[in-house]
């Protein structure tokens, strides 16, 4: 594209007008949201602050405009707007090769900055309302990115010319396939099959009810500890995130450490499960599974591990058993788990009194919270990575997504029973009642987490956007036993599924849990590699004396079917 032409000047002028009008519309939209959030009781936006922001914005736009004009005349571009760290949308050279697209993407970044600054000037009643505005502004800004549209994406234009339009045809075909599928596929789903090349650790289902199956995994060592390990994964997605491939399977690692491992595989609820409650999940989930495992292994206590909401369910179930006089667990491991929901992260932005009351009226007494709703919520927490990235690659560029086991799991969603979901959102996310001893009644018992005196290993991850690590740390204040808190690198999934064999990333440890999260981190020691080995060393003394392993099942609990069982294979269409 020729530089300095009248066509370019005209295009740049039109682009500038377009971006300015878009900025004005976004400004009015956010201002309206701010007035709504303030419910008319807060003072109006400070006009002086808004005027100062507008002047700053227009000065920056003018500086950018002049810099692009200077570049057309062969001079160095003195003013540049950089994307935030980790933002790869404009990394391709096509965004800088042409002054048109160089201007376009930088003007968009200025608009995004301006939008964020406007949000901070809007008076609101509380910090949650402020965070909701920030989230909304980010969604608006991400959706309006020039990388999402054919006419303003130079990578799309270049590829269309190089392929003589074939990339456009392929993109349309990808879009039609996803329409038929009813959702956006983010990986080549034909490559994977549960039980064939994911969730392949050998074992058998040794118990089942209408809510879950209990899987016992086959031993991989000549001796095993006497105390079995019971794993409770989250019920909001499939358990095999912990058992993807042999080289990154946390379940296999547990077995390789000499543990007799049992795991709950939750059923993917259908309409006939729409009446199930939080108490049902406790009683017919961990409470039942713990009794089955102890009965099968002829032991009084087990080691127990919960992941995400599975950790919340497991801890609640252990508190129910404790109230009944049953000390079921020798130790408790909680991976990226919330017990104190005072700072629940961006998921909490979707849960307020108005939206929850609507859900309670529609599905609170029966029905399902659809898997697609849950998947969309989690995807838009990282919209550029999990939504718009695929709009660009699949629909604009016509590319097929590569095969990736984690993304295959991510698309294998689960429903939730409405009564369970509504109780969980109201009592934990909205009211944060679990942290108040004796406030909640579960399965007929008043719950007090302070009565749980067993040693506890708590893992959080530093970049977790679902369970913020500082909130996970607050759980150390609620349990009665000796705690070890470990902070892993990366996010909610990658930070947990960090194989010891690869020994990547790092983790932080600090035995002093008396202070607040930031104080803990400031004094923490960083250790290279995976947290898996640290956890295995912590658990080892509590696994009991060594004995010869046994194959899955017993005379009473005969194997029903091979692992991973049929429950995990049930997909939502």
N, C-alpha and C positions, 0 to 999 in steps of 0.2 A: 504494500500500500504506500503510495507516494506521500512524503511528508511535506508540510507547508502548502498543500494545495488548498484552493478555495473550498473544495468538497470537504476536506478535513476540517477546515475552519467552521464551515456551516454545521458539520456533524457535531463538532465539539460544542458549538454554541447551543445546539438543540439538546445535547446531552446535559449541559450545565442547567438549562431551564428545567429539564425533566427531573434531574436530581434535586433541584431546589424545590420544585413543586411536591415531589415525593417526601422531602424532608418536612415541608409544611404540613402535609397531611398526617405524617407520623406524629409530629409535635401536637397537633390538635387531638389526635386519638389518645395519646398518652395523657394529655391534660384532662381529657374527659374521664379517663380511668382514675386519675388522681382525685378528681372531684367526687366520683362515685365512691372511691375507697374512703374519703374523708367524711362521707355522709352529710356534707354541708355544715359540719360542726367546726371544722378546722379553718384557719384563715386561708385566703386565696394565695396562689403562688406569688412570691415576692416579685413585683414587677421589675425592680432594679436588678435582681439576680437574673431574671429571664432576659432582660435587655442586654446585660453583660454577656450572657451565653450566646445570644444572637449575634452580637458584635464580634465575639471571638470566632464564632462559626463562619461568618461572612468574610472575616479577615483571612481565615485559613483557606476558604474556598478561592478567594482572590489570589492568594499566594500560590495555591496549586495551579490555578488557571495560568498565571504568569509563568510558572515554572514549565508548564507544558508548552506554552508558546515559545519560550526560550529554547526548549529542546528542539522544536521544529526548525528553529533558526541555527541549529548546530551548537548551541551553547549547553553547558552543563546544567542539569536540572537541580537547582539548589534546594527546593522544598519537596520532601517526600513524606508520604504517610505509610508507616509500616504496619503490617498486620500483627495481631497479637501472637505471642509464642505458641506454637502448635497449630496455628491456622494455616492449612495447606491449600486452601481454595485458590489462591492466586500465585502458587509457587511456579507454575509452568512459564517458560520464557515468553509464550505468546501474549501474556498480560503486559509485558514491557516492550516487546518488539515494535508495537504500534503505539503512537502517542494517543490515539483514540482510546484504546483499551487500557493503556497506562493511566490516563485521566479517569476513565470510568470506574475502575476498581478502587482508585485512591479516593475519589469523591464519595463512593459508597462507604468506605472506611471512615471518612469524616462524618458522614451522616449517622453512622452507627455510634461513633463517639458522642455526637451531639445528642442522640436519643438517650443514651445512658446518663448523660449529664442532666438532661431535662428531668428524668425520673427522680434524680436526687433532690430536685427543687420542689417536688410535689409534696405538700403536707399530708401526712397520713396519721392514723390513730396509733398504730403499733408497727413493730419491725416486721411482723409477718406480712402485713399489707404492703410494706415497702418491698419485701422480697418477691411478693406476687407481681408487683409492677415491674421489677427488674426482670423477672422471668418472662412476662408478657412482652416487654420491650425486646428481649433477646430473640423470642420467637418471631416477632415481626421483622426484626433486622435480618435474621437468618433466612427467612422466607423470601425477602426482597433482594437477596444477593444477585448481582448480575451473572454469577456463575450458574444460576438455576434456569436461565432463559436462553433460548437458542440465539436470538438476535444480539445478545450482549455477552456471549461466551465465545472468545476467539478460538478456544480449543475445539469447540463444536464446528465452527466454520472451517478451520484448517482441515480437520479430519473429513468433513463432508466433501471438500474439494479434492482431497487426496484419494478418497475412495469412490469418487464420482457418484456420490449420493447413497452408496450402499450402507454407510453408517446410519443415515437417517432411516432407511428401510428397516435395518436391524433394530434401531431404537423403538420404532413404532411396533415392531413384532414383540419386543420385550415388554412393552407397555400392555399390549393386548393379552399376552400370556399372564401377566400379573392381574389384569382385570378378571380373567377367567379363574385364576387361582383365588381371587378375593383378597389378596395381600401382596406386598412387595417382597419378593424373594431376594435375600441378600447373599446367598451362596448357591452353589450347584447342589441342590438337594438330592439329585439322582445318585450322587456318589455314596451317600451314607445310608446305613440301615441299622437301627438299634438292635443290638445283639449279634450283628455280623462284623461291623468294623468300628462301632462305638458301643460302650457298655459291654465289654467283652470279658471282664474279669470273671473267672470260673466260680460257680456257686449254684445254689438252688433256693427256691422259695420253700420255706419250711412252715409258714403259717400265712393265712389270709383271712380278712373279713371284708365287709362291704366298703371299707375306707382305705385300707392299706394292705400291702404284702410285707412280710418279713423275709429278707434274703439273708442266707448264711453263706459266706464266701469260703471256698476251699482253701486249706492251708498251703502255704508256700515255703514253710520252714520245717525242719525235722522236729523242733520243739516249739510249743506255744505257751504263753502265759495262762495261768489258771483263770484269771479274770477276763471275760470277754469284753469287747468294745462295741457299743450300740451307737449307731449313727442316725441322726434325725436331720434329713435335708429339708430345704424349704418346700412348702406345698404350693407355692405360686409358680413353680416351674419344675422340670423333670430332674431327678436325682443324678442323672449321668453326666452333669457338669463335673462331678467328682470322679467320673470314670469314662473319660472320653477315649483316649488311646492308651495303650500300655505304657508308653513313655511319659505321659503326663497325667496318669491316673493317681489321684490321691487315695482312692480305695485300695488299689493294688499296693501302694507304698505302705499303707497301714498293715496289710496282710504280710508284706515282706518283713515287717518289723517284729513278727512273731505274735501278732494279735489274732484272736478268733473274732472276726468282724461280722457283725450283723447290721443290716441297714433297712430302714423303713422306705418302701416305695409307695408313695401316695397314689391313690386312684385319681384319674382325671375326671372330675365330677361331671355327670350328665344330669338331665332334668330330674331323674329320680333321686338325686342327691341334694336337691335344692333346699331341703329342710335342715341340713346339717349345721350345727352350731359350733362355737368355740369349744364348749364342753365336750361335744362329740369328738372333736379332733384330739383333745387331750385324753379322754377316757379310752377311745377306740384306736388311738394312735400310740404315743409313747407309754402310757400307763399299761396298756395291754402288751405292747412289744417288750417292755422291760420284764414283765412277769413271764412271758413266753421264753425269753432268753435265759432268765435265771432258772426256770424250770428245766429247760432243755440241757443247760450246762451244769445243773445241780450246784449252783452258787447262790449266795444271799445278796451279793452286790456285784455291780458291773462298772466299768468305765463308760462314760456317756459323752457324746459329742453332738453339738447342734450347729447348723450353718444358717446364717441369716434369720428369717422368721422361724426356721426350724429350731434355732437356738432359743428363741422366745417361747415357743411351744414346749420344748424340752424342759426349760427352766421352770415354767409354770407347772408342768406335769410333776416334776420332782418336788415342787413345793406342795402340791396336792397330796402326794404320797407321804411327804414329811408330816403334814397335818394329820394324816391317818396313822402316824407312828411307824412309817416304813422308810428306812434309810436305804434307798435303792442304789445309790451311786457312790463308788469310791472316789471318783474324780469327775469333774465337769470341764469340758472344753467348749468354748463358744467362739465361733468364727464369724466375724463381721455381724454381730448381733446387737440389737437395741433392747435394753431393759428400761433405761430412762429415755423417754421420748420428748424431752424438753426442747431438743434441737434436732428434729428428724430429717433435716435436709430438704431438698426441693420436692420430694414426694409429699411432704406435709403441706405444700402450697395447694395441692389438689383436694385437701380435706379441710373443710370448714363447716360450720353449723348448717348453712343453707344447702350446700351440695350433699352433705351427709343425710340431712332430713329427707331430701328427695330420694336418695337411695334406700333409706329405711322404709319409706312409703311404697317403693316399687318392688324391692327384692328383700327387704329386711325380714319379712315373715315367710319368705319362700321364693325360690328362683335362683338364677345364676348371675354372677358377675362375669361377663364373657371374657375369654382369654384375649380376644382382640383388643378390648379396652385396656387390659393390663399391659399388653405388648406395646400398644401405641403410647401409653403413658411413659413407660421406661425408655422407649426409643426417642421421644421428644425431649427427654432430659439431656440427651446428647444428639440433638437434631442434625448437626452438620456431619457427624460421623455415621449415624445410623439411619438417616432419612435422605437429606439433600445430597450426600455423597453418591447415593445410588440413583437418585434422579439424574444426576450429571453423567455418571458412568454408564448406566443402563439405557436411559431414555434419550439422552442427548448424543452420547458417543456410540451407542449400540453395542456396548461390550457385555459379555456374559460374566457374571461374578465368578471368581475362582472358588474351588472347593475348600471350605474351612470348617472344621468340626465344631468350633465354638459358636459360629454363626448358625450352623445347622441346629445346634441345641437351642440357641436364642429364638429361633423361629418355631420351635416345638412347644407351643404355649399350653397353659392349663387354665381351665375355668376355676372359679371359686364359688362355693355355696353362698348365697346372699346373706343369710343370718350370720354365718361365720365372718364374712368380710365386714359387715356393718358393725358387729360387736368389736372386732379388732380395731377398726378405724375410730370408733367412738371412745372406747375405754382406754386404748393405748395411745394412738396418734393424737386424738383431740383432747382427751382429759388427762392423759399421762398418769393413770391411776395405779399402774403396777409398782411405781416407786413409793407408794404410800402404804405402809404395812397395815394389813387388815382391811383395806378399803374394798378390794375386789373379792367376790365369792366365785370360785370355780369348782365345778363338780361337787357342790355342796360344802366346800371348805373355804374358810377365810385364808387368804394368801399372804404370807410374810416371807419374802426372799431372804431376810436376815437369818432365818432358821436353817438355811442351807450352809452347812459348816465344812463341806468337803473342799479340797484344794481345787482351784479354778484356773484354767489357762484361757485368757482372753486375747484373741487376735483381732486387730483392726488394720485397715490399710489406708495409707496416707492420702490417696487421691480418690477415695471412695465417695461417689456422688449419691449413693443410695443409703448407706449407713455411715454418716460422717464420723471420722475416727474420734473426734472430741466427744461426741455423744456416746459412742461405744465405751470410751474410757469412763464415763460417768457410772457405768454399770459396776465398776469396782467398788463403789460406795454402797451398793445395795446388797451385796452377798456377804455371808458371815464367815466364810473360810479364808484360808491364805490364798492370795491371788498373784498370778504372774501376768502382767500386761505386756504384749508384744505388738509393735507397730511395723507392719510390712510396707514395702514400697508398692507403688502402682495402685490399681483400683479394685473395685468390688470383686471382680472375677479374676483378673490377671494377678492380683496380689495374693489371692488364695491359691489358685492353681499355678504354683511356681515350683516346678519339679526339683527335687533335691539333686537328681542326676545331672541337670543342667546348671544348677547352683547359680542362677542369675539374680540380679537385683541385690537388695539388702534388707535388713530389718533393724529396728531399734529396741533396746531393752533398758530398763531402769527399775530396780526393785523398790524404789521409794514411791509409793502411791498415795502419799499423804496430801500432796498438793493438787492444784488444778492442772488441766491438760498441758497448757503451755509451759508451766514450770517443769512438769514431767519430761516433756520433749527437750527442753533446754539442757537438762542434765543427762539425757539418755545417751547411751553408747551405740554407735552404728556398727553393725556386724555385716560383713559381706555374705552374699549367698541367700539361699532359701531358708525360710523359717521352719520348714518341715523337720529338719534334723534337730533343731532346738526343741520342738514339741515332742519328738520321739524320745529325746533324752529326758525331758520332764516327765513323760508318761511312764517310762520304763520301770521305775521303782514301784509303781502301783498296779502292775500287771500280774503280780503274784508269782508263785513258784512255777517252774517249767514242767511241762508234761507232754506226753505224746499227743499229737493232734488227732482229731477225728473227722471223718467225712461229714458233710452237712446232713443235718437231720438226726432223728432218733426213732426209737420204737413208737413213741407217742406222737412225735412231730415228723412224720414221714415227708420226704421231699414231694412237693406238688408238681413242680416244673423247673426246668433249668433257669438260672439267672440269665437275663435280667427280669424275667417274668413278663406276663402279658399286660399288667397294669401300665407299665411305663411305655408300652408300644401304642397305647390308645392316643390317637391324634385328634385334635380339634380341626374340623374342616372349615 
